[in-house]
Amino acid sequence: MVMPLFDTASTMDASSAVPLGVSVPRADSGRPPQSPGGRVNVACYAPGVASLEIAYRAPGGKWRVQALPNITGGVHHGIVEGLPYGSRYGFRPTAAAQALPPAVPAREEADDDGGQPLLLDPYGRAVDECDGFLANVRMAGDFDWAGDERLRLKWRDTIIYEAHVRGQTMLHPDVPAELRGTYAGFAHPAVVEHLKGLGVTAVQLLPVHFHIDEPHLQDLGLTNYWGYNTAAFFAPHPAYATRAAQESGPQAVQDEFKGMVKALHAAGLEVILDVVYNHTAEGGPDGQTVSFRGLGEAAYYRTDGHGKYVDTTGCGNSLNFAEPKVVQLVLDSLRYWVDEFHIDGFRFDLAVTLCRNGNNEFDPRHRFLIDIAADPVLSDVKLIAEPWDIGYGGWQTGRFPPGWADWNDHFRDSLRSFWLADRLAIENGGQGGSVSKLADSLAGSAALFQASGRSRLASINYVTAHDGFTLNDLVSFDRKHNEANGEQNRDGHGDNRSYNHGVEGPTEDGGILARRAQSRRNLMASLLISLGVPMITAGDELARTQQGNNNAYCQDNPITWVDWTRTPESHEMLRSTKRYIRLRKEFLAAQPHDFPVRDEQSYLYWFDQNGEPMSLERWNDPRNRVVQLLLGSDNGALAGLIVVNGSASDVQITLPRVTGPGTAPRTFELRLTTSPLHELRQGGVAVSGETDLAEANSISIYRT
């Protein structure tokens, strides 16, 4: 005979439908926040069930069940006694109350109601495995921030470093073993000093919301390493905390996360979270039920007129942003992370799905976007869109409204094409493209963002990201090698615009290694000298490889972890990256605070290899692979000259015939070149109108 898992109780009350989640009752708002009895207001939006119960267990107590007797607009709510901080709880439809199966792990199947007997609270602040299944935990917000606040760094001065909490430190020799792969490990002085020494200003963390693994990965013995499979939007992922914190409980996990943010802020580093509000971990209609589906799938998920899921994410479901309560859920979650965790900004995965209207079309004036713009908290943080999804009309780069910045895939593709795909074509006797697309990228893709009323600072420039080849693999592989993912190499993008420089994968050929190193430098330098906001992927500054895997979402192992082994290649790449960042900061520090937003004061002058203004013919000529860009501001303390030579031969250039103060010709000092001759040529001086050398496949940067 199966014994009941829970005792039952019932009560009538005068509860409130707001706020959602577990909170202090309004009538008790004047009482101490941690009343001994744990009297709380519980409210859950569950329009798909006729009645709802909360099952809960106070610390040291046994499970109890209480009906939520009131329903207001689909919100089930009630007053619950005996639910103090640290209590575990979850929901279930009343119809399931009398015949719950015994507790079984959440990832196992059962003959009756499945392995997850409770539905998670969409507003739950923590998730813990309890008695073999997942349950929410009532959390306190106490933490000694010691005056910490969000940093509010200007977009112009921002350099983003995209990283994985676990992967950043798993192989770090200076991080104690017990801290590796954790929030505390990410905040370790060895990691912080690396980031500060590199010169980045913000870390963008891959998803840290509580997430679970897809069933097909479990069957393969793999995990969702990236974490884009969220099950709870208010809860930090406990597996990224130290073992000591996990054993102490969810409050210690939360405190460790906050301690990481506090330490990064103290080092002058903003914290941006990669958030996944486009879908949930429940997958398609036949997927696992952990929360939303059991509470009201027709409201939480987008469906067509026949109740069929409309999936614009490729993950089985799409959250329904035509439903006001879904918009409210996301806004409340974002505000919670800002207020409670001092988060500086968010990068929204597949952000187009969040802005689809009732007709499933992208709307740049969607309620979600308008509500964020009107919110005094959320409008004051960095907002970054991944401006696409897989649905119809899914590519929307450049169309998000003011206040947002977009991942610029045009920038990514233009740089890869010019420095890699074109070079492959040229070396095989073919023809590359002209310099026009590269020039547009260097200038911040202004036209792409102009129609939406935004400046060049709306462009998040990147060459690589977590999704795709690393920088080193871009120059080492022509094809993806994703066999380890268990999908016969069918997954991942086939169009990588990469070039292995003659050998697929690892090689000891010195000539090939030298060409690869120069291509890495060209890509990194182009990224860091372009107008806009640069984003570096963790490990690219160390020439990290994923062995050709361009979709390593399920590889929680050295394939994806940052390799800190010091090699000649990693040393050279780190030194070069630091040099490019220093040069960027030096140039921007010499410009007015509003550069490059105010076009009437900023200038970008384009010249050909002869020092003459670029003609339309030269812009469109694929044989012309040389361009010079003089940029600065009328009120700037210095200007910069960027010389790009994307041809296979050295070129004698004539420096632009421009004057300095008065009528004196300008003097140009060479600050760097990506060619192997940097150490020999750095510091060389030439005067406008004189000739200088631009080495094949290189960038040269002058100060004037």
MARNUNU-384455 format. One record per residue (C-alpha): residue number from 1; residue in three letters; x, y, z. Coordinates in steps of 0.001 Angstrom, whole numbers, plus 500000, padded with zeros to 6 digits. Each point is the difference from the previous one (the first is absolute). Example, Ala and Ser with C-alpha at 12.3 -4.5 7.8 and 13.67 -1.06 7.14 Angstrom:
REM MARNUNU-384455
    nr   rest       c1       c2       c3
     1    ALA   512300   495500   507800
     2    SER   501370   503440   499340
This chain:
REM MARNUNU-384455
    nr   rest       c1       c2       c3
     1    MET   500000   500000   500000
     2    VAL   501329   503463   499038
     3    MET   499971   502314   502991
     4    PRO   499013   503632   499402
     5    LEU   502993   502216   499537
     6    PHE   498353   503026   501623
     7    ASP   497702   500819   502898
     8    THR   497129   502229   498901
     9    ALA   498413   503085   501513
    10    SER   497759   502809   498791
    11    THR   499137   503521   501010
    12    MET   498041   503008   498799
    13    ASP   501690   503395   499905
    14    ALA   500070   503561   498690
    15    SER   503069   499680   497808
    16    SER   501136   502053   497003
    17    ALA   500668   499087   496372
    18    VAL   503000   502369   500004
    19    PRO   502893   499732   500212
    20    LEU   500449   496624   498367
    21    GLY   502090   497432   501836
    22    VAL   500519   499773   503755
    23    SER   499951   503275   501917
    24    VAL   499149   501573   503343
    25    PRO   496224   500610   500141
    26    ARG   498959   503605   499602
    27    ALA   498309   499941   503365
    28    ASP   503311   498929   501551
    29    SER   502171   502553   498219
    30    GLY   500721   501830   503261
    31    ARG   501148   496852   501777
    32    PRO   503604   498783   500115
    33    PRO   500858   498423   496619
    34    GLN   500921   496664   501572
    35    SER   496998   499284   502162
    36    PRO   500408   496769   501992
    37    GLY   496955   498367   498485
    38    GLY   500961   500572   496388
    39    ARG   496625   501466   499026
    40    VAL   500097   500788   496271
    41    ASN   497848   500990   497069
    42    VAL   500265   497499   497143
    43    ALA   498877   500921   496477
    44    CYS   500512   498001   496815
    45    TYR   498725   500694   496502
    46    ALA   498526   496636   498979
    47    PRO   497143   500612   497559
    48    GLY   500079   496413   498769
    49    VAL   498819   498367   503230
    50    ALA   496695   500258   501821
    51    SER   501575   499987   503441
    52    LEU   503546   499997   501337
    53    GLU   501713   498858   503163
    54    ILE   503351   500830   501512
    55    ALA   502033   497182   501528
    56    TYR   502634   501254   502415
    57    ARG   502400   498891   502683
    58    ALA   501539   502289   502581
    59    PRO   503598   499321   501043
    60    GLY   499967   496950   502265
    61    GLY   496299   499424   499402
    62    LYS   497939   497702   497835
    63    TRP   498138   500618   496784
    64    ARG   496632   501714   500199
    65    VAL   497475   500963   497345
    66    GLN   497642   502948   499918
    67    ALA   497567   501085   497339
    68    LEU   500259   503499   498579
    69    PRO   496328   500913   500394
    70    ASN   499784   503191   497968
    71    ILE   500279   500531   496248
    72    THR   500350   503443   498442
    73    GLY   500579   500272   496250
    74    GLY   501596   496568   499818
    75    VAL   502160   500665   503082
    76    HIS   499486   497471   502809
    77    HIS   500831   501519   503372
    78    GLY   499753   499404   503718
    79    ILE   501546   500666   503400
    80    VAL   502272   497215   501207
    81    GLU   501235   499543   503550
    82    GLY   503251   498260   500894
    83    LEU   502077   500789   496909
    84    PRO   503080   501813   501387
    85    TYR   503226   500694   498112
    86    GLY   501661   496764   498932
    87    SER   496706   498171   499459
    88    ARG   499628   497768   496936
    89    TYR   496826   500248   497980
    90    GLY   498289   499474   496654
    91    PHE   496563   499899   498411
    92    ARG   497641   497356   498683
    93    PRO   496477   499996   498584
    94    THR   497498   498921   502640
    95    ALA   498870   497095   497848
    96    ALA   503414   498425   500490
    97    ALA   499878   500309   503773
    98    GLN   498694   496583   500933
    99    ALA   502163   497816   497786
   100    LEU   503502   501376   499847
   101    PRO   502699   497448   499277
   102    PRO   502806   499497   502464
   103    ALA   502854   502447   499630
   104    VAL   502326   499094   497159
   105    PRO   502873   501932   498419
   106    ALA   498863   502715   497611
   107    ARG   501770   498428   497038
   108    GLU   498410   496562   500297
   109    GLU   496709   498848   498570
   110    ALA   497153   498604   502084
   111    ASP   496900   498106   498935
   112    ASP   497649   502554   501508
   113    ASP   500572   503746   500051
   114    GLY   503695   499912   499033
   115    GLY   503125   500658   501969
   116    GLN   499268   503594   501070
   117    PRO   497045   499979   502436
   118    LEU   500102   503763   500584
   119    LEU   499857   502894   497578
   120    LEU   502634   502645   500552
   121    ASP   498912   503519   500873
   122    PRO   500737   502247   496965
   123    TYR   501049   502626   502569
   124    GLY   502000   497628   502207
   125    ARG   503271   501552   501216
   126    ALA   501881   496701   500266
   127    VAL   499689   496390   498858
   128    ASP   501298   497056   501997
   129    GLU   499773   496237   499685
   130    CYS   497946   498889   502963
   131    ASP   498863   496447   500793
   132    GLY   500989   498990   496485
   133    PHE   498174   502697   498061
   134    LEU   500315   503704   499265
   135    ALA   498463   502535   502346
   136    ASN   500175   503736   500486
   137    VAL   501555   501563   503073
   138    ARG   498782   503120   501767
   139    MET   502974   502365   500114
   140    ALA   501104   502967   502067
   141    GLY   501696   502904   498253
   142    ASP   502476   500913   502719
   143    PHE   503554   500641   498759
   144    ASP   502730   502418   500991
   145    TRP   500660   501916   496790
   146    ALA   502247   502471   501851
   147    GLY   498855   502879   497836
   148    ASP   500280   498174   496681
   149    GLU   497983   501459   497123
   150    ARG   499678   499416   496286
   151    LEU   502885   501616   498144
   152    ARG   498088   501693   497158
   153    LEU   502980   500124   497641
   154    LYS   499432   501832   496732
   155    TRP   499381   497916   496891
   156    ARG   502873   501749   498229
   157    ASP   502506   498775   502557
   158    THR   498600   496466   500248
   159    ILE   501946   496904   498942
   160    ILE   498038   496785   500596
   161    TYR   501550   496645   500908
   162    GLU   497581   497095   499416
   163    ALA   500745   497170   502409
   164    HIS   498609   496877   501640
   165    VAL   500052   499919   503806
   166    ARG   501133   496379   500074
   167    GLY   502234   499910   496954
   168    GLN   501982   503094   500955
   169    THR   501718   498375   502971
   170    MET   499806   496204   499679
   171    LEU   503581   499875   498703
   172    HIS   501412   503089   501702
   173    PRO   503155   498968   501882
   174    ASP   499854   502926   502444
   175    VAL   496403   499421   501086
   176    PRO   499710   497507   502895
   177    ALA   498481   496698   498929
   178    GLU   496960   500424   502239
   179    LEU   499169   503319   498325
   180    ARG   500436   499008   496379
   181    GLY   496864   500167   497895
   182    THR   498108   502122   502527
   183    TYR   498762   503496   500664
   184    ALA   502684   500362   502655
   185    GLY   502608   498763   497538
   186    PHE   499006   502629   497455
   187    ALA   500524   502637   502691
   188    HIS   503410   498633   500970
   189    PRO   502791   502611   499833
   190    ALA   501861   498039   497303
   191    VAL   496979   500211   497678
   192    VAL   499176   503599   500867
   193    GLU   503590   501078   499414
   194    HIS   500014   498322   496596
   195    LEU   496869   501901   498983
   196    LYS   501320   503305   501313
   197    GLY   503372   499456   498376
   198    LEU   498326   499175   496712
   199    GLY   498100   503275   500145
   200    VAL   496376   498862   499619
   201    THR   497325   501895   501906
   202    ALA   497095   497529   500201
   203    VAL   499527   496255   500302
   204    GLN   497013   498535   498200
   205    LEU   499174   496682   501649
   206    LEU   498344   497158   498151
   207    PRO   496684   499029   501643
   208    VAL   500067   499801   503790
   209    HIS   496261   499563   500500
   210    PHE   499030   496553   501270
   211    HIS   499977   497643   497040
   212    ILE   499656   496277   499354
   213    ASP   501229   497629   497324
   214    GLU   497930   498904   497033
   215    PRO   498979   496315   500056
   216    HIS   501897   499189   496796
   217    LEU   503220   501276   501562
   218    GLN   499402   497913   503098
   219    ASP   499603   496957   497751
   220    LEU   503391   500775   498443
   221    GLY   501652   500537   503367
   222    LEU   500481   503706   499233
   223    THR   498874   503239   501632
   224    ASN   498823   503377   498773
   225    TYR   503277   501725   500816
   226    TRP   499041   503391   498579
   227    GLY   496826   500076   502099
   228    TYR   497499   501311   497449
   229    ASN   497213   497860   501470
   230    THR   498553   502044   502847
   231    ALA   497467   498553   502425
   232    ALA   499897   502823   502575
   233    PHE   500501   503657   499113
   234    PHE   500615   501309   503539
   235    ALA   502351   497303   501291
   236    PRO   503790   499822   499629
   237    HIS   501357   496688   498758
   238    PRO   501191   498177   503157
   239    ALA   502437   497694   498196
   240    TYR   502286   502999   499375
   241    ALA   500459   500570   503719
   242    THR   502737   498381   502050
   243    ARG   499289   496655   501606
   244    ALA   500091   501705   503397
   245    ALA   497303   502465   498934
   246    GLN   497855   497266   498467
   247    GLU   500205   497969   503178
   248    SER   499125   503062   502078
   249    GLY   496912   500607   497895
   250    PRO   498457   502441   497533
   251    GLN   500663   503054   502158
   252    ALA   503741   499318   499869
   253    VAL   499764   499481   496232
   254    GLN   498281   503351   499600
   255    ASP   502556   501704   502220
   256    GLU   502887   498514   498011
   257    PHE   498507   501377   496791
   258    LYS   499600   503429   501565
   259    GLY   503540   499823   501301
   260    MET   501218   499419   496444
   261    VAL   498140   503058   498728
   262    LYS   501317   502072   502892
   263    ALA   503608   498959   499302
   264    LEU   499718   500703   496274
   265    HIS   498487   503414   500679
   266    ALA   502831   500787   502404
   267    ALA   502395   499305   497114
   268    GLY   498073   502389   497728
   269    LEU   498357   497215   497988
   270    GLU   496318   500055   499130
   271    VAL   497982   496776   500055
   272    ILE   497658   499287   497084
   273    LEU   497839   496878   499997
   274    ASP   499097   497994   496914
   275    VAL   496303   499293   500576
   276    VAL   497702   497514   498280
   277    TYR   496414   501225   500121
   278    ASN   499070   498762   496542
   279    HIS   499212   496423   501067
   280    THR   500073   497735   503049
   281    ALA   501528   496634   500833
   282    GLU   496651   498252   499578
   283    GLY   500589   499566   496257
   284    GLY   497233   499008   497604
   285    PRO   496512   498796   500926
   286    ASP   501340   496534   500795
   287    GLY   502865   501327   502090
   288    GLN   500532   499942   503741
   289    THR   497606   502003   502183
   290    VAL   501655   501915   502812
   291    SER   497999   503226   500274
   292    PHE   498368   502070   497273
   293    ARG   498374   497205   498001
   294    GLY   498242   498675   503093
   295    LEU   498826   503457   501041
   296    GLY   498564   501115   496666
   297    GLU   501858   499205   496796
   298    ALA   497466   501820   497794
   299    ALA   500880   503257   501770
   300    TYR   503722   499558   500577
   301    TYR   500844   498582   496553
   302    ARG   499244   501344   496553
   303    THR   497550   497802   498112
   304    ASP   498111   500227   496738
   305    GLY   496221   500035   499623
   306    HIS   499907   496232   500506
   307    GLY   502009   499882   503210
   308    LYS   503180   498836   498253
   309    TYR   503271   501427   501298
   310    VAL   501566   502731   497854
   311    ASP   503747   499554   500367
   312    THR   502221   502891   498865
   313    THR   502937   498867   502150
   314    GLY   500789   496488   498813
   315    CYS   499625   498776   503584
   316    GLY   496442   498629   499899
   317    ASN   498108   502980   501407
   318    SER   499940   503795   499979
   319    LEU   498856   502111   502909
   320    ASN   496883   501936   499084
   321    PHE   500846   503708   500109
   322    ALA   496514   500813   498774
   323    GLU   498865   499051   503528
   324    PRO   500330   502905   502500
   325    LYS   500801   497665   502886
   326    VAL   502964   498576   498089
   327    VAL   501309   503504   499329
   328    GLN   499516   500789   503688
   329    LEU   501863   496823   500991
   330    VAL   503036   500969   497950
   331    LEU   499998   503630   501128
   332    ASP   499721   498947   503639
   333    SER   502834   497509   499539
   334    LEU   502279   502594   498399
   335    ARG   499230   502554   502689
   336    TYR   500701   497418   502706
   337    TRP   503467   499257   498607
   338    VAL   500794   503701   499816
   339    ASP   498680   500873   503451
   340    GLU   501014   496873   501880
   341    PHE   503245   499035   498228
   342    HIS   501208   503407   498700
   343    ILE   500171   498729   496427
   344    ASP   501170   502643   497508
   345    GLY   498313   498740   496851
   346    PHE   498562   497145   497994
   347    ARG   500605   498314   496675
   348    PHE   496703   498541   498738
   349    ASP   500287   496686   498207
   350    LEU   497846   499832   496825
   351    ALA   498560   503372   500919
   352    VAL   497676   500180   496980
   353    THR   497763   497357   501609
   354    LEU   499465   502393   502916
   355    CYS   498703   502663   497605
   356    ARG   497535   498036   497874
   357    ASN   496457   501346   500109
   358    GLY   496679   498189   499853
   359    ASN   500578   499338   496294
   360    ASN   503393   498455   500789
   361    GLU   501804   502893   498304
   362    PHE   502939   501971   501370
   363    ASP   498825   503378   501286
   364    PRO   502631   502608   500975
   365    ARG   497271   501631   502089
   366    HIS   498968   496796   501740
   367    ARG   498617   500426   503492
   368    PHE   503057   498254   501446
   369    LEU   502317   502591   498470
   370    ILE   497791   502924   500962
   371    ASP   499642   498799   503589
   372    ILE   503770   499670   500368
   373    ALA   500526   503485   498564
   374    ALA   497513   501419   502519
   375    ASP   501438   498088   502962
   376    PRO   502319   502184   502138
   377    VAL   502079   496981   501033
   378    LEU   500267   498002   496779
   379    SER   500468   502986   497707
   380    ASP   503125   500816   502008
   381    VAL   501868   496746   499269
   382    LYS   501756   498700   496910
   383    LEU   497583   498200   497667
   384    ILE   501471   497809   497260
   385    ALA   497936   498152   497413
   386    GLU   500922   496889   498119
   387    PRO   497859   501434   497190
   388    TRP   498713   496833   498390
   389    ASP   498115   496755   500535
   390    ILE   499110   497152   497626
   391    GLY   496446   501114   499238
   392    TYR   498686   501793   496943
   393    GLY   501523   503481   499782
   394    GLY   502411   499012   502721
   395    TRP   503071   502046   498981
   396    GLN   499601   503512   501408
   397    THR   503521   501357   500495
   398    GLY   499803   503792   500149
   399    ARG   496266   500192   500737
   400    PHE   499890   500018   503789
   401    PRO   499058   503355   501545
   402    PRO   502164   502622   501718
   403    GLY   501316   498778   503327
   404    TRP   501046   496657   498521
   405    ALA   503196   498749   498397
   406    ASP   500003   497133   497485
   407    TRP   502404   497163   499404
   408    ASN   501260   500984   496547
   409    ASP   500217   496877   497837
   410    HIS   500756   502200   496967
   411    PHE   503204   501067   501745
   412    ARG   500923   496385   500792
   413    ASP   499452   498791   496453
   414    SER   501767   502961   498387
   415    LEU   503180   499547   502038
   416    ARG   500080   496248   499505
   417    SER   499437   500373   496275
   418    PHE   502664   502665   499461
   419    TRP   502768   498453   502076
   420    LEU   499303   496288   499514
   421    ALA   497580   498952   497253
   422    ASP   501366   502597   497571
   423    ARG   503568   499063   500816
   424    LEU   499207   496354   499285
   425    ALA   498527   500970   496629
   426    ILE   502959   502208   499100
   427    GLU   502597   497404   500962
   428    ASN   498159   497457   497864
   429    GLY   500205   502284   496977
   430    GLY   496561   501550   500390
   431    GLN   498791   503414   501018
   432    GLY   498918   501439   503333
   433    GLY   497558   502753   500742
   434    SER   500568   503740   500132
   435    VAL   500791   501937   503161
   436    SER   496549   501603   500190
   437    LYS   498360   497623   502503
   438    LEU   503063   499933   502206
   439    ALA   500109   503805   499931
   440    ASP   496346   500188   501016
   441    SER   500767   497718   502939
   442    LEU   503008   502042   501094
   443    ALA   497762   503075   499957
   444    GLY   497444   498430   502328
   445    SER   497324   498929   497478
   446    ALA   498377   503414   500310
   447    ALA   497462   499522   497194
   448    LEU   498791   496728   501513
   449    PHE   498863   501729   503193
   450    GLN   499034   503413   498674
   451    ALA   496424   499073   499057
   452    SER   499251   498947   503587
   453    GLY   501270   503323   501330
   454    ARG   503191   498553   501455
   455    SER   503669   500755   499631
   456    ARG   503071   497871   499377
   457    LEU   500010   499157   503705
   458    ALA   496991   497758   499401
   459    SER   502311   497564   498217
   460    ILE   501359   497169   502127
   461    ASN   502959   499019   497856
   462    TYR   501279   496450   500173
   463    VAL   501919   497470   497947
   464    THR   499265   496970   502161
   465    ALA   497592   499082   502777
   466    HIS   499243   496927   502074
   467    ASP   498046   498699   497007
   468    GLY   502395   499127   497177
   469    PHE   503733   499694   499480
   470    THR   502457   501585   502386
   471    LEU   502334   502578   498483
   472    ASN   502792   497443   499799
   473    ASP   497740   497414   498379
   474    LEU   498853   502557   497423
   475    VAL   503556   500104   498681
   476    SER   500654   496259   500471
   477    PHE   496980   498169   498577
   478    ASP   498090   500171   496734
   479    ARG   497260   497691   501286
   480    LYS   498187   499406   503284
   481    HIS   500915   496922   502029
   482    ASN   497081   499403   502359
   483    GLU   500100   496203   500226
   484    ALA   500303   500127   503807
   485    ASN   496476   501450   500177
   486    GLY   498459   496669   499040
   487    GLU   498149   501256   496916
   488    GLN   502327   498666   497266
   489    ASN   501316   503526   499392
   490    ARG   496597   501142   498703
   491    ASP   499685   502777   502574
   492    GLY   501654   503403   499860
   493    HIS   500312   502529   497195
   494    GLY   501638   498991   496737
   495    ASP   500676   503569   498835
   496    ASN   502869   501099   502234
   497    ARG   502050   502106   497550
   498    SER   503096   498453   501529
   499    TYR   503379   499099   498483
   500    ASN   502437   497398   501271
   501    HIS   502942   501546   498079
   502    GLY   500928   496723   498359
   503    VAL   499562   497220   502580
   504    GLU   496851   498930   501812
   505    GLY   500533   500254   503736
   506    PRO   503238   499720   501971
   507    THR   503288   500289   498163
   508    GLU   503694   500550   500712
   509    ASP   500613   501794   496706
   510    GLY   501616   503297   501008
   511    GLY   498816   501864   496928
   512    ILE   496372   499013   500533
   513    LEU   500182   500843   503698
   514    ALA   501400   503447   499175
   515    ARG   497223   500715   497495
   516    ARG   497372   498832   502485
   517    ALA   501466   502257   502684
   518    GLN   499864   502996   497693
   519    SER   496386   499278   499082
   520    ARG   499130   499785   503696
   521    ARG   501622   503373   500539
   522    ASN   498187   501516   497017
   523    LEU   496622   498865   501297
   524    MET   500628   501059   503582
   525    ALA   501469   503368   498993
   526    SER   497110   500693   497629
   527    LEU   497555   499229   502801
   528    LEU   501677   502247   502528
   529    ILE   500647   503026   497788
   530    SER   496504   500125   498481
   531    LEU   497437   502536   501156
   532    GLY   497236   498410   502015
   533    VAL   500239   497708   503035
   534    PRO   502407   497037   499716
   535    MET   499349   496576   501501
   536    ILE   502780   497456   500512
   537    THR   499270   496331   500616
   538    ALA   501775   498548   503024
   539    GLY   503204   498248   499011
   540    ASP   500397   501669   496617
   541    GLU   502646   502195   501600
   542    LEU   501860   496742   500746
   543    ALA   499510   498351   496584
   544    ARG   497639   497425   501510
   545    THR   498815   497105   497853
   546    GLN   496866   497843   500148
   547    GLN   501593   497480   497616
   548    GLY   497779   501186   497178
   549    ASN   496694   499605   501871
   550    ASN   497787   502948   499090
   551    ASN   496967   498972   502056
   552    ALA   501501   498879   503305
   553    TYR   496841   500630   502021
   554    CYS   500119   496527   501547
   555    GLN   503737   499718   500697
   556    ASP   500702   500599   503675
   557    ASN   503642   498985   499732
   558    PRO   503348   501379   498784
   559    ILE   498532   500517   496516
   560    THR   498167   503074   501307
   561    TRP   501956   500946   503111
   562    VAL   502507   502819   499704
   563    ASP   503491   498518   499727
   564    TRP   502450   502065   502045
   565    THR   503068   498068   498877
   566    ARG   502691   502499   499048
   567    THR   501219   499390   496444
   568    PRO   501804   502259   497515
   569    GLU   496701   500366   498102
   570    SER   497960   500895   503090
   571    HIS   502646   502412   501257
   572    GLU   500220   501794   496667
   573    MET   496221   500227   499623
   574    LEU   499507   501308   503528
   575    ARG   502676   502649   499560
   576    SER   498506   501100   496667
   577    THR   496462   500182   501388
   578    LYS   501132   502133   502929
   579    ARG   501812   502291   497566
   580    TYR   496888   500508   497856
   581    ILE   497841   500744   503049
   582    ARG   502509   502526   501345
   583    LEU   500077   501720   496633
   584    ARG   496201   500161   499877
   585    LYS   499796   501512   503478
   586    GLU   502769   502486   499255
   587    PHE   498212   501234   496891
   588    LEU   496563   500290   501626
   589    ALA   501436   501787   503031
   590    ALA   501261   502726   497637
   591    GLN   496534   500564   498485
   592    PRO   497050   502042   501333
   593    HIS   497603   498080   502230
   594    ASP   497350   499819   497266
   595    PHE   502287   498527   497333
   596    PRO   498971   498362   497677
   597    VAL   496295   500719   500500
   598    ARG   500041   503629   498808
   599    ASP   500797   499663   496312
   600    GLU   500332   503758   499501
   601    GLN   503123   499979   502181
   602    SER   501379   496560   499142
   603    TYR   501680   499237   496695
   604    LEU   500851   496907   498022
   605    TYR   501981   500688   496815
   606    TRP   500744   497182   497575
   607    PHE   503053   499900   497734
   608    ASP   501420   497537   497522
   609    GLN   503560   498683   499982
   610    ASN   501137   503152   498186
   611    GLY   498703   502255   502735
   612    GLU   497121   501233   497830
   613    PRO   496326   499996   501056
   614    MET   498364   496674   499224
   615    SER   498011   500015   496759
   616    LEU   496809   498037   499407
   617    GLU   501897   497892   497505
   618    ARG   502594   499012   502580
   619    TRP   497352   499249   502617
   620    ASN   498380   497480   497690
   621    ASP   503149   498509   498457
   622    PRO   500700   496521   501500
   623    ARG   503600   500353   498850
   624    ASN   500435   502987   502307
   625    ARG   500800   498582   503416
   626    VAL   501690   503072   501505
   627    VAL   498333   502865   501856
   628    GLN   501045   502699   502464
   629    LEU   497684   501445   502650
   630    LEU   500775   503243   501811
   631    LEU   497671   500404   502970
   632    GLY   499650   502328   502938
   633    SER   498118   503061   501183
   634    ASP   500311   503722   499435
   635    ASN   500518   500380   503747
   636    GLY   502122   496891   500502
   637    ALA   503539   500043   501339
   638    LEU   501190   497559   497345
   639    ALA   498811   498157   496912
   640    GLY   500636   496508   498729
   641    LEU   500839   498595   496584
   642    ILE   499110   496392   499217
   643    VAL   501597   498422   496934
   644    VAL   498571   496689   498803
   645    ASN   501768   497866   497429
   646    GLY   497985   496895   499238
   647    SER   501992   499063   496923
   648    ALA   502562   497238   499687
   649    SER   502871   502437   499349
   650    ASP   501739   502803   501852
   651    VAL   498804   503414   498817
   652    GLN   501719   503381   500036
   653    ILE   497419   502463   501279
   654    THR   500004   503773   499954
   655    LEU   498809   501436   503286
   656    PRO   497040   502368   499586
   657    ARG   500897   503555   499099
   658    VAL   498395   501701   502966
   659    THR   501223   502822   502186
   660    GLY   500233   500418   503730
   661    PRO   499614   503256   501926
   662    GLY   500466   502881   497613
   663    THR   501352   498780   496680
   664    ALA   502742   497684   501234
   665    PRO   499858   496441   498611
   666    ARG   498911   497372   502482
   667    THR   502495   497633   501557
   668    PHE   498942   496363   500313
   669    GLU   501538   497719   502636
   670    LEU   499565   496254   499414
   671    ARG   498540   498512   503176
   672    LEU   499564   496442   498831
   673    THR   499792   497652   497074
   674    THR   498532   496510   500021
   675    SER   502811   498805   497752
   676    PRO   502945   498065   501483
   677    LEU   502048   503212   499702
   678    HIS   498193   501800   502821
   679    GLU   502950   500036   502400
   680    LEU   502306   501388   497312
   681    ARG   497659   502638   498610
   682    GLN   498171   501265   503096
   683    GLY   500734   503662   500660
   684    GLY   500951   500851   496428
   685    VAL   499041   503506   498883
   686    ALA   498907   501274   496599
   687    VAL   498483   503243   498733
   688    SER   496796   500368   498012
   689    GLY   500696   499560   496306
   690    GLU   502971   497701   500644
   691    THR   499979   496304   499209
   692    ASP   500030   497106   502427
   693    LEU   499678   496243   499812
   694    ALA   496768   498081   500602
   695    GLU   500897   496322   500285
   696    ALA   497838   497368   498336
   697    ASN   496895   498965   501961
   698    SER   500564   502458   502809
   699    ILE   498668   502997   501891
   700    SER   502177   502972   500894
   701    ILE   498896   502641   502489
   702    TYR   501512   503454   500278
   703    ARG   499503   502836   502460
   704    THR   499949   503583   498808
